């Protein structure tokens, strides 16, 4: 059985049947590798004097072990070849909420390489779990999943599995492209609804190359797909996909819209229609057609532009498209106009990330901030009135100084940036990170490096930025649940939706970076105080 997570408390491991006293002292003897293939790691001692830990029993296969008396490997309790030992992991305010490699209460296998999105909806927490670059275990190939957490301290379960397979046996849906909530209070004519509607939306990476937006029916739990790109216009385009969702009320017509940013076509809009699939009637052509844009040739994109994110700023809707930002001009004939072009894009595969509105330093209205992905990584603040830019943070310099390693490429704000209020009443933004680095003589404390091939390595920790209201930044790391765990990127951050834990936030992530992996997805819960306070 593979160990997916080891519980830690006060720096030592604990699991069911093992007790530790904060005042106790233990003498450890050197232990022989139970599996015979490498070093063994003890984590705790039980009342019988047995040491509990893990040992490598086969290449890339780690099993639980007890020493002494027998030194035998524990048997697989479930008989499926994969058990989870994650229990109440607590590291000074951080705890594991989800670790892959087990089954939920209904028997559904939950693995995953990446948690790509976290969204609060209807008093629950939902997660987009993907299997991109997965090397399946005995459970076999898996498709993308929507996971849900119903209560604090509960167990994650599969809310919906996209388990359709292709004729060759591959999973059709390999990842969740986007996950978002949209709210409607008016219909497609601007008339108020008798009862406002809140709808959770999801998109997928579909290797059959069809674009659908899936909407959840909260009454039944069913997910209903609606075609977004019509008439097979995506035929032959590999992995066309929706990467972002938004909601906005037109300031002229009063119509509430949902928006979907799709590659390669552009931005589609939808209105509430209870007779339509998923209760949203999507436009048959994009409001903003990427093919109609006059766009400079940005290095790294090869003409493949993503609508990475949306933001409402001063009651207007903005979208990040590649290295540019467009504003929606509301009205009976809505259109989009160019507001900003990144003057220093460097090499980038996506461009701008995590578009977010913040209070303007002028004291009047709001400004936009975004993360610049690539070899010239920055956090930039844009004045939406004239498109002028101020670089708030040079990420390459900032991370190099913090880690002692040169940074070659970085991503900040994968999908969004999350606002939380700290204990002093200050609103701060939490921004997830990933970076390709040049390892120096001393790597960042407590972290490994993730080799993604072709001479490239990624900083192996789960790092994030804290942006303060004055525009200053701090760097923080989510402590790994076990020694040597590679968490590789914080992709999504969300405040807890549960009234019983208003002081909590959830982090999710991992980025496979085109490298074969298995059961690497993760979700961590933290108190706001632990997430924001100075590291000890």
Phi, psi and omega in degrees: 000138181271134176280126180264329181200143176247133182282140180235139175213123182056032177085356179242158182272144174224147173210176185303133180088359179242133181235143178231142174254138180295337182262352184288152174239141184232144174252121181258134172268157176292129184257142176279145178301115180297326181271348177077009185241003182165185184295145175255148182237115174276148180236340183196167176235135179266182186295339180270004179084006179281140175269134179249138177187210177219161182211147179281123182250346176201159179306129180061025182227115183245131183238153174293149181214152175238136173227151313287193007271332192267331184066020182274157176281137179294144180281154179289111185296324184269346179077006183257000179087007182202115177238158178246135180244028182277119179218116171046052179289122182224118181233080178054054177098354177250143175211149178289127175263323179215133170231137186282164173108018181226186178241147178280182185298336179270001179092004179283132177288136176234104174248241174113142174263330184215132163270109189266342181199145173234131182218133173273134181202133175053039177075012179233169177244126182248149180226139174267113186251123184245163180235025176301132179067020181287138169255097191299150172267206181298340180289344179084176181299140180238154175258168180305151183224149164258121177259157179219142173245119187273337185203159177296138180076001180279184178257136174294144178223163178282118174275322176205134176249125174273080193258011178295142180246154175279165180303332180273006177094352178289153172289135181287317184252110189260345180200161171271122181282318180204155178218130183198157179251135176235144182243139178235130171240352177227160179268191183291354175252003183085008180277134181299139176283149176298327178218120180303150182240135174242124187235131176269128183245149176217151171231166184228165164269110187251112183288347172281354173066038171250142181256120175227150168251127181260133181241138181271133170268106185294337181288325183247343185082002181281148174251127187243125182268140176232131179297135180255312179260119192265164170059033175056033182291346181265006183306129178085353179266118186287127174051049165297146189197156171269127182248358182198152176231157175204164173229146182199139173264124178298126185287344181263311186267343183075010180277132174275129182240149162257150179229144177230124179267112188243139172254127018255004193276316180140219186250119176260149177242155179216150178240161181290129178210105184296346180269349182274158176299125182075006178068016176231129176262108184274148176294147181276346174228153182289142172296317175246108182267118181299326181296339182268356183276146172263103190239132174300159178278106181266129182297133176101340186265336178051037178078002181264094184267133175256141166271093191282332187193161175234159172205139169269129182221122183054041178067015176244151182260133179236152179226138174268119181236106185060235180262020183230161176237133179242145178252136175279129174264106185293160176144183181291338174235072186295148176209175184238142178234148180290129180250326188207140171234129181297119182281346182224071188282334187060207175261128183207140178270345181232325182097236184273143182230154167061039182305129187213145175268138177226164177297134179289137177297345177288344184089359181238115175071204185236159172239171177253143168233154181207153173267133175268114177278144171131206183275351174238059190286133180210166162253121184245146174248130186242133172278114184291345181286323183229359178076010179288151186237142168234128177279107180285328185212126171273102187294323180299312180293317184296313182286323177300317179293322182284328185258341186074020178227141176292145181253126182263328186200138182216152174236130175230128180075062183315302183245325186197176173235137192251126179269132173224161179252128182276181184294343179265003180086010179270136174274123180237159176253137174254130189228118181288160187221154160210148180210136168276131189234163167257104185301129176269188179295339180225112178285166178302140186303130172082004184243152169257188179235142183256114183278117181251014174088168180053039177074017183246140176228147180250139173303128193274359183270171175260094185256157175206159178258151169245118176260122178272164186296340179271006178087007176270161186228147171236156179247131180226159179229138173281123182297136178294152182285337180213155180302133176085357180295130174265118181259335166043074169099133169260111187264328187213143181222136180212144175288147181299137176272000188268125181302331183285350180219060180294345181265018185243153173225157180240138176243145175218154180179206188101143175228115183290336175052044177062027181242130179300129180215178179205133176050056182248352180296154180205153170224131180236138174258143178216153169284151179300321180300315180294322183289330187257333186293163178297138177295147181268000000 
